[in-house]
Amino acid sequence: MSKKARLILAIVILEAVLAGIWWYLAHFGMANPDRVTSDFQTVVGQTMGMAMGGLLGLGVVLFFVAARNDRKDVQNKAPR
């Protein structure tokens, strides 16, 4: 499996975990309105959105690094 494929798989899994946490917190806030502040949903949405967006942005940069490393590996393995 190439480094690009492993990176994509890892990013998808991490994004799914973050989405699950977001889903849990959103439902917790709706189910327990007396235990959370009035701006809980907004804060959770902004925080989790920023975390997921930041991870995705970092994933794009890491994807280009992984692609470069895959190209270097192919060049080093090629017979001369």
N, C-alpha and C positions, 0 to 999 in steps of 0.2 A: 504494500500500500504506500503510495507516495506521501510525501510530507504535506502536500496541498490537501489531499483527501483526508488525512488524519486531522489536520487543522479544521477543515470544514465540519467534520464529525464532532470534534470537541466544541466548536463554537455553537453548533446546533444543540448539543446536549446542555451546555451552560445556559443558553438562551431559554431553553425549555424549563430548566430549573428555576431561573429567574421569573419566567412567566407563571410558573406554579406558585411561587412565593407571592407574586402580585395578586394572583387569583385568590389565594388563601386570605391575604390581608384585606382585600376588597370585601370578601364575604364575611370576614370577622367584623369589619366595620358596619356592614349592613345588619348583621345579626345582633350586634351589641351596641346600639346607638347610645346607650346610657354609659358605656365604659370608654368611649372615645370622644375626642374633641370634635367640634363642629367642622373643622377643616381637615379632618383625618383623610377623607377620600382624596382631596386635592394634594395633600402632602405625600401620600402613598403613591399617587399617580405620577407626580413630578419626580419623586425620588427613584422609583423603579424604572420609569421611562428614561431618566438620565443614566441609570446603571446599565440598562439594556442597550441604549444608544452608544454609550462609551465602550462597552464590550464589543459591539458590532464594528465601531470605528477602529478599535485596536485590532480586531480580527481582519479587517481589510489590509491594514499595514502588514500584519503578520503573514497574510496570504501572499503578498508580493515578495516578502523575504523567503517564504517557503518555496515559491516558484523559482526564485533565483537559485536557491540551494538545490532544488531538483535538477535544474539545468546544469549546474556545476557537477553534480554527481554523474549525470549522463555523459558529460564531456570527459570526466576522469576515467570512466569505465570503457570509453570507446577505444578500440585498438588503433595504434598509430603506425 
